[in-house]
Amino acid sequence: MSNDYEQFIIQVKKKTGIDLSLYKEAQMKRRLTSLYVKRGFPSFQEYFQEVIRNQELFNELLDRITINVSEFYRNFKRWEVLEKRILPKLLQSSKHLKIWSAACSTGEEPYTIAMILANYLPLNEIQITATDIDENVLIKARIGQYHERSLNEAPEDVKKRFFNRSGDYYQVSDEIKKAVSFKKHNLLSDSYGGPYDLIICRNVLIYFTEDAKDKVYHKFSGALKKDGIFFVGSTEQIFKPNLYQLETEDTFFYRKI
């Protein structure tokens, strides 16, 4: 690792609390090098000096670090499994599910969960905790307005029932917004709380080192109730779930044992 990047990692951790050494180095370094080059800086050091003076650059850096890509009903088939197989089972043991959408980005995922749960429960009985490390994406999530491209996989009846359309933009209905509470959380350093019936964390852990991933899996498992479900992204299969007191319930769904 070059000294320039090593120093940058230390500075970013001091400024934001985000430890870049826990992310895969080649991927992260490549992402951030292209960012500072695009902005016209010759090194991480000169770039960082400007980042701490310029809020816009700082926000852009945070956005690049935290990899915010999200859509409603992303990988639709998995959400079908959640709706038809996983939730009915969870609701047999409790009508008041404790649900956490971790690394929720701009909110599409926790809102999707609320929309699916609304098929089983009155919305005023649903409460989902949604967290992310990036305060900027949480602001967008609380506003709940999305470009139509974020709804590519959302069924038409869901769009009609839970959104108000204005041109190319869709606004999430107030009743869905009330079902989700957003707060800041760092997966790598903060405590996890619980116990949860369902934890969703998708398309984030692929960017972590194996050691960081191992630590996070242990913490997620510890935050689940017995028979609680952990739902991961479609590139994040856990190959030895028993190491974390989990067993495969369905593809990309793991049950706490």
Secondary structure, 3 states (H helix, E strand, C coil): CCHHHHHHHHHHHHHHCCCHHHECHHHHHHHHHHHHHHCCCCCHHHHHHHHCCCHHHHHHHHHHHHCCCCCCCCCHHHHHHHHHHHHHHHHHHCCCCCEEECCCCCCHHHHHHHHHHCCCCCHHHCCEEEEECCHHHHHHHHHCEEEHHHHCCCCHHHHHHHEEEECCEEEECHHHHHCEEEEECCCCCCCCCCCEEEEEECCCHHHECHHHHHHHHHHHHHHEEEEEEEEECCCCCCCCHHHHCEEEEECCEEEEC
